[in-house]
Amino acid sequence: MLSETVAESTSRRGFLARAGRLLLAVSGTGFVAAALRAQQAEAFHFCGHIYTTGSCPHPTGLPRIDRAGFPLRAADGHPVDDLGRPVDSLGRPVDARGDLLRDPDGNPLPSAPRTRICQVAAQEHGFRPYHDGSWYRCCGGHVRRLMDCCGYVRNRINGDAALTGYCYSGRRVFCVMYYDSKIRC
């Protein structure tokens, strides 16, 4: 046993064994760190929300809404219609500069509806929507209100058993959405 220890600490074989362990540790650490980063990215699908209940259906992806529950583009808070197009204050589709979108003949494109996100989830999945639960987080220097879209449902949008305790009168959480306030934190 003592001879093994001496051989490992002084011989070429011992050097290679130590170098191999070091290389494995370094490469393993990178692999483990990358795996943990991927898990963290999946675990937090939007700031302040741990990914247990999926997002409500939204025309542009992340379920950002305005005060009234209508869809906003997550990146900049610009109102969007049910097709995901940015819209002006009259609900008309616009381009990045705010100019009306036009068809090939130069006519303004028709407006599409803007439907409340929780209402869309309920229509698509066959339940009556309720907004019951909310909680707050500091995200990007402003208070974010995370909101539950509740209903008399058995399963969440992602197929798991629906959560109890966040909604009232026996309703359960179906999906989640968020509102970014202007309040600094």
C-alpha positions as CSV (number, residue, x, y, z in Angstrom):
1,M,0.0,0.0,0.0
2,L,2.8,2.4,0.9
3,S,4.7,1.4,-2.3
4,E,1.5,2.3,-4.4
5,T,1.3,5.7,-2.7
6,V,5.0,6.4,-3.4
7,A,4.7,5.2,-7.0
8,E,1.6,7.5,-7.6
9,S,3.4,10.5,-6.2
10,T,6.7,10.1,-8.0
11,S,6.3,8.0,-11.1
12,R,5.2,8.8,-14.6
13,R,2.1,6.6,-14.0
14,G,1.3,8.6,-10.9
15,F,1.6,11.9,-12.8
16,L,-0.7,10.6,-15.6
17,A,-3.2,9.5,-13.0
18,R,-3.2,12.9,-11.3
19,A,-3.4,14.7,-14.7
20,G,-6.3,12.5,-15.8
21,R,-8.2,13.1,-12.5
22,L,-7.6,16.9,-13.0
23,L,-8.8,16.8,-16.6
24,L,-11.9,14.8,-15.7
25,A,-12.7,17.2,-12.8
26,V,-12.3,20.3,-15.0
27,S,-14.3,18.8,-17.9
28,G,-16.9,17.4,-15.5
29,T,-17.3,20.7,-13.8
30,G,-18.0,22.4,-17.1
31,F,-20.5,19.7,-18.0
32,V,-22.2,19.9,-14.7
33,A,-22.3,23.7,-14.7
34,A,-23.8,23.7,-18.2
35,A,-26.4,21.1,-17.1
36,L,-27.3,23.3,-14.1
37,R,-27.6,26.4,-16.2
38,A,-30.0,24.6,-18.6
39,Q,-32.1,23.4,-15.6
40,Q,-32.2,26.9,-14.2
41,A,-33.2,28.4,-17.5
42,E,-36.1,25.9,-17.7
43,A,-37.0,26.3,-14.0
44,F,-37.5,30.1,-14.4
45,H,-39.5,30.7,-17.5
46,F,-40.1,34.3,-16.6
47,C,-38.6,36.4,-13.8
48,G,-40.0,35.4,-10.4
49,H,-42.0,32.4,-11.6
50,I,-40.7,28.9,-11.0
51,Y,-41.8,26.7,-13.9
52,T,-44.4,24.5,-12.3
53,T,-47.4,25.8,-14.1
54,G,-47.1,26.7,-17.8
55,S,-47.8,30.1,-19.3
56,C,-51.2,31.0,-20.6
57,P,-51.5,31.0,-24.4
58,H,-50.1,34.3,-25.7
59,P,-49.7,35.4,-29.3
60,T,-46.0,36.3,-28.9
61,G,-44.8,33.7,-26.3
62,L,-44.3,35.0,-22.8
63,P,-47.6,35.9,-21.2
64,R,-47.1,39.6,-20.5
65,I,-50.4,41.5,-20.2
66,D,-51.6,45.1,-19.5
67,R,-53.7,46.1,-16.5
68,A,-56.9,44.8,-18.1
69,G,-55.4,41.4,-19.1
70,F,-54.8,42.1,-22.8
71,P,-51.6,40.9,-24.5
72,L,-48.4,42.9,-24.6
73,R,-45.1,42.1,-26.4
74,A,-42.8,40.8,-23.6
75,A,-39.7,42.6,-24.9
76,D,-41.0,46.2,-24.8
77,G,-44.6,46.1,-23.4
78,H,-46.1,47.2,-26.8
79,P,-49.8,46.1,-27.3
80,V,-50.3,43.3,-29.7
81,D,-53.4,41.8,-31.3
82,D,-54.5,38.1,-31.2
83,L,-52.2,37.5,-34.2
84,G,-49.2,38.9,-32.4
85,R,-48.9,42.1,-34.5
86,P,-48.1,45.4,-32.7
87,V,-51.1,47.7,-32.7
88,D,-51.7,51.4,-32.3
89,S,-54.1,53.0,-29.8
90,L,-57.0,52.3,-32.1
91,G,-56.1,48.6,-32.4
92,R,-54.8,48.9,-36.0
93,P,-51.7,46.8,-36.9
94,V,-48.6,48.8,-37.2
95,D,-44.9,48.3,-38.2
96,A,-41.8,49.0,-36.0
97,R,-42.1,52.8,-36.8
98,G,-45.7,52.9,-35.9
99,D,-46.9,53.2,-39.5
100,L,-50.1,51.3,-40.5
101,L,-49.5,47.9,-42.0
102,R,-50.8,47.8,-45.6
103,D,-51.7,45.2,-48.1
104,P,-50.0,45.1,-51.6
105,D,-52.6,47.6,-52.9
106,G,-51.7,50.1,-50.2
107,N,-54.9,49.7,-48.2
108,P,-54.5,49.4,-44.3
109,L,-54.7,45.9,-43.1
110,P,-57.9,45.1,-41.1
111,S,-57.7,45.0,-37.3
112,A,-57.7,41.7,-35.5
113,P,-59.3,41.4,-32.0
114,R,-57.4,41.7,-28.8
115,T,-58.7,39.1,-26.3
116,R,-57.8,38.9,-22.6
117,I,-55.2,36.2,-22.2
118,C,-57.0,34.3,-19.4
119,Q,-60.1,34.4,-21.5
120,V,-58.2,32.9,-24.5
121,A,-57.0,30.0,-22.3
122,A,-60.5,29.3,-21.1
123,Q,-62.0,29.4,-24.6
124,E,-59.2,27.0,-25.9
125,H,-59.6,24.6,-23.0
126,G,-63.3,24.8,-22.2
127,F,-63.6,26.4,-18.8
128,R,-64.9,29.6,-17.3
129,P,-62.0,31.9,-16.4
130,Y,-61.4,33.7,-13.1
131,H,-58.5,35.8,-12.0
132,D,-58.0,34.9,-8.3
133,G,-54.4,34.7,-7.2
134,S,-51.5,37.1,-7.6
135,W,-48.1,37.6,-6.1
136,Y,-45.3,40.1,-6.6
137,R,-41.6,40.0,-7.4
138,C,-38.9,42.6,-8.2
139,C,-37.8,42.0,-11.8
140,G,-35.6,44.2,-13.8
141,G,-35.9,47.0,-11.2
142,H,-39.7,47.1,-11.3
143,V,-42.5,45.3,-9.4
144,R,-43.9,42.4,-11.5
145,R,-47.3,41.1,-10.7
146,L,-47.6,37.4,-11.4
147,M,-51.2,36.3,-11.9
148,D,-53.1,33.0,-11.9
149,C,-55.7,32.2,-14.4
150,C,-58.1,30.0,-12.5
151,G,-61.1,27.8,-13.2
152,Y,-63.0,24.7,-12.2
153,V,-60.3,22.5,-13.8
154,R,-58.6,19.2,-12.9
155,N,-55.4,19.7,-14.8
156,R,-53.0,22.7,-15.5
157,I,-52.2,23.8,-19.0
158,N,-49.1,21.6,-18.9
159,G,-51.2,18.5,-18.1
160,D,-50.2,18.1,-14.4
161,A,-52.8,18.1,-11.7
162,A,-54.1,21.6,-11.1
163,L,-53.0,23.4,-8.0
164,T,-55.4,24.2,-5.2
165,G,-54.9,26.9,-2.6
166,Y,-54.1,29.8,-4.9
167,C,-57.7,30.3,-6.2
168,Y,-61.0,30.8,-4.4
169,S,-64.2,28.7,-4.1
170,G,-62.7,25.4,-5.1
171,R,-61.2,26.8,-8.4
172,R,-57.6,25.8,-9.4
173,V,-54.7,27.4,-11.2
174,F,-54.8,26.6,-14.9
175,C,-52.0,28.9,-16.3
176,V,-50.0,32.0,-15.3
177,M,-49.4,35.4,-16.8
178,Y,-47.7,38.6,-15.6
179,Y,-48.0,42.4,-15.5
180,D,-44.9,44.7,-15.3
181,S,-45.7,47.8,-13.2
182,K,-43.8,51.1,-13.3
183,I,-43.1,50.9,-9.6
184,R,-39.4,50.7,-8.9
185,C,-38.0,48.2,-6.5
